[in-house]
Amino acid sequence: MLYQNDEHVHVMDHPLVAHKLTIMRNKNTSTKDFRELVSEIGMLITYEATRDLPLTTKHIETPICGAEMPTLAGKKIAVVPILRAGLGLVDGVLRLVPSARVAHIGMYRDEETLEPHVYFCKTPQDIASRDIMVVDPMLATGGSADAAISEMKKRGCKHIKLMVLVAAPEGIQCIRERHPDVDIFCGAVDEKLNERGYIVPGLGDAGDRIFGTK
């Protein structure tokens, strides 16, 4: 489902995603269940985010006969989790795309300006030739995702997608303005940000809930 008829913003219109997100939003959901649900929803969103992967054909022998069958055309992918919460989505992506490489990007927020700054970025040497999937559970103000996408572009990446579980309208607007070439895939778009920058109704601090540090 497109968000506000924007062909670059894809919201999952699937009962399994909606159901699993509701369980995640519940403050009483355990760390174990929350972590597993992050991975499961990540896998479901990856299914949609890879819908445009190119196909070719190859000859195989079925138990009945020989046949030309579809197979992936070998396009290279890198998944880029924004540390630390983005790590929770990596397993779900790799279940569907096991050949993908994993880069890591870490950021800290300036206490005065509140601007994110990259302090760590480790990528495969051929990152510029890969399709990039930047992953993070939450798209709130959009600052961290903007910085991560910008860092990938600095390294020569041209085909970038952003995958999140829950987005705020403010975050979507930020990415669409700063990176109109980047497609956004999300499990749900929530109402707004509160005065502390948390998504409402949201699901709290995803990193704390994934790693049990709340």
Summary of the structure (lengths in Angstrom):
residues: 214
radius of gyration: 17.8
end to end distance: 33.0
largest distance: 68.1
contacts: 687
relative contact order: 0.17
helix: 33%
strand: 32%
